[in-house]
Amino acid sequence: MMYRVQKTVVSAFIFSLSILPLLVSATDEENECGGSNGGGSATEKATILKYKIGAIFSILVAGVLGVCLPIFGLKSESNFFMFVKAFAAGVILATGFVHILPDATESLTSPCLGEESPWGDFPMTDLVAMAAAILTMLIESFASGYLNRSRSENEAKTLPVSTCGDKEEHSHIGSAHTHASQGHAHGSLLVPQDDMRKKIVTQILELGIVVHSVIIGISLGASPSVSTIKPLLVAITFHQLFEGFGLGGCISEAKFGVKKIWIMVLFFALTAPAGIGIGIGVSEIYNENSPMALKVSGFLNAAAAGILIYMALVDLVAPLFMDHKAQSSMKIQLACSLSLILGAGLMSLLAVWA
């Protein structure tokens, strides 16, 4: 099951990348809507390229640092980890509401789409975000149902059938159980459902994050002026740092193996730099205001926003504040509330620059 989920996540991301060429189908006629095909002197272009290359390394380091801090620097049993989770939930919630959803709305209501399109008369952004949230819920529901049924079947298969009492031990449901009569162990036949669900949630969450990371990376990589790149570089660096912190907290709690942890860390950390690289490569022909670019980026951003908002509220905030540990202590509740507000506030503040 986990392999299928991972394959689905990777396939969805590859599909997102495969439609990126549509974003660069700009024509001279489309440039009348404010696009830029990278004019300027050779010296200016060289300076711009230096800033973009610097941005790749800066954002890469920030992403790796942000996602690794919660994974390798904190104990999941501590109260402080609960505060980190609340901060991370606030970051992800603000990313969906304040960063991604307004970008999607701006793209899908742009006058550059033309009067004949329905985008200006219908709240398409909200529809796509809602559809993505519902789809996320359905994926979680069906995946959890599959896990429950598989677990029940495995339990039935591993129940002792022998009537010889001396050779029979009661089976223990968990990561391993033994039969004294046979002297062997079944490792990881049954994995706790909650851990499996956290793995699924984390992978879907990462998908929503990386789609947006690629889009903002392309925007920076295709930017035609130093005055635009400088604030974007700083804002996106902190954006990836905080977003990585939020994702890292989820990865840590999901208890992936070391190999899968590093795959997810690199998958997140490399997406924005990869987007910058794509943006640099197409900067001469890219027009972010072309109708196709606006539609593709608008739909992807709206879907990413729906995924992140749903998962932040349903899978991160609600379980954290309904947890017995939080419910039994006013101090923990207040500290988690402040952490949530701090994470959402800091991430929202970055919207001033990016």
URGIBEL-V281117 format. One line per field, one symbol per residue. ss: DSSP state (2 for helix, 1 for strand, 0 for the rest). phi: phi as a letter, one per 30 degrees, with the letter a starting at -180 (. if undefined). A space follows every 50 residues. Layout:
# URGIBEL-V281117
ss = ???
phi = ???
This chain:
# URGIBEL-V281117
ss = 02222222222222222202222200000222200000000222222222 22222222222222222222222000002222222222222222222222 22222222002220000000000222222222222222222222222222 22222222000000222000000001111000011110000022222222 22222222222222222222200002222222222222222222222222 22220002222222222222222222222220000000002222222222 22222222222222222222220222200222222222222222222222 2200
phi = .ddddddddddddddeddcdeddcdcbdddddcjdbcidkdddddddddd dddddeddddddddddddeddccbcdddddddddddddddddddeddccd ddddddddcddddjddddddcbddeddddddddddddddddddddddddd dddddddcddcdcdedcbcddcdldabbcddcibbcdhdbcedddddddd edddddeddddddddddddddcdcbddddeddedddddeddddddddddd ddddhddeddedddddedddddeddddddddcddbdbdcdeddddddddd dddddddddeddddccdedddcdeddddbddddddddddddddddddddd ddcb
